[in-house]
Amino acid sequence: VTNDLGMQLSEIRDGGVRVVSEGRTQYFSLHGKTGHLVTAERIDREQLCERVQQCVLRCELIVEEEM
């Protein structure tokens, strides 16, 4: 994520960037040392998308200083 946005790791560590998922459970987060998008929670496909063949989890990346 840091490479894609042209950001420094310090900007992520300082809390200026966060990942928000739909619903109450936040499935993704940013790794503070690498800037990679990682899973923050166990994702159970059968529970989330039991009747859907293509399962998609959407999330938004919020960059506070850019707003």
Secondary structure, DSSP 4 states (H G I P E B T S, - for coil): -HHHHT--HHHHHTT-EEEEESSS---EEE-TTT--EEESS---HHHHSTT-SS----EEEEEGGG-
